[in-house]
Amino acid sequence: MKKKVTIGGIGSVLLGDDAIGPYVVGMLESGYRFDENVTVSDLGTPGLDLVAHLSGIDALILIDSVKNDAPPGTVTLYRKEDILRHGPAPVRMDPHSPALSESLLIAELAGEGPQEILLIGITGEQFEVGAGLSAAAEQATTQAVAQVLTELDHLGISYSKLRKTPYSAWWNPMAEAHPVSDRIAIATPVQP
């Protein structure tokens, strides 16, 4: 039986680097074809309704901006146990955080939570309204895509490359179009 996987981008496209999750999801959707058991979604800025995306799947891969002590553009990987260890506070510490740890706990208590979770966190630099992605966050997108594909390989999920045309988001008009990665240069995973 094939594993059911959700790949989700979290964040607001109106708040600078908070848009990194939806941006990476856009790169994935425009550049790759995934098995029918894989759902790729821009989840926006969910609250406890994130539980619906955690339920009934085997694995969850999230991409989101994070605020931590790392330099802007740093990619940090958080596994399920890292997220649960943070207790009731979410990994992201901003006013519209999706309460990831609370949602995960609820799904776990209901027996519906995914066995495997990976949060690909990209350290943000700017979160002002209408700012677009910072150069540091935008440069990290290729590594984030590579981490998603590496996780799919780990899960035994197949995918195929669609094209090598650049991806550009309507809400980030100042940014250069990003070439869709063909995975030739995969960054070494960063441990939290």
C-alpha positions, 0 to 999 in steps of 0.5 A: 500500500502506498503511503499518503503524503501531504506537502504543505507550505505555511505562511502569508504571501503578504508578509515578506519572508512569511511567504516562503512556504507557499513559494516553495510549494509553487516551485514544487507544483510547477516543476514536478509531478507527484504520485496520486497519493501525494497532495501538494497544498498552499495551506496559508496561515492555518490555526487549529484547522491544521488538524484536518491536514494532519489526519489520515495521512502517513507523512507530512512535509511542511515548509515554513518560515522560522524565527530562530538564532540562525542567520537569515536563509538558514534551512533547519529541519525539525522532525516530529519529536522536535515539534512535540518537544517544543510543547504547546508553543509552535516552532514559529513565534509570530502572531499568526502561527498555526499552532503546529504542536497543538494540532499534532497533539490533537491528531495524535490523541485521536489516533489520526496523526502521521507517523512521519513529519518533517518541518523544513524551516527557513530563517526569515529576515523581513516580515513587513506587509508587502515586502516580498521575499528577502534575498536570503530567503529566496536563495534558500528555496532551492535547498528547501525543494531539495530537502522535500525531494530527499524526504520523498526518496526516504519515504519511497515516494516517486516523482518526476521532473516536469520542466526547467522553466523558472517559477515566479509568484504573482505576489513577489514581483520584485524577485527574479524567477527561480529555475526549478531544481533538477537536484544536481546540487543537493545541500547537506541536511542541517540538524536542528 
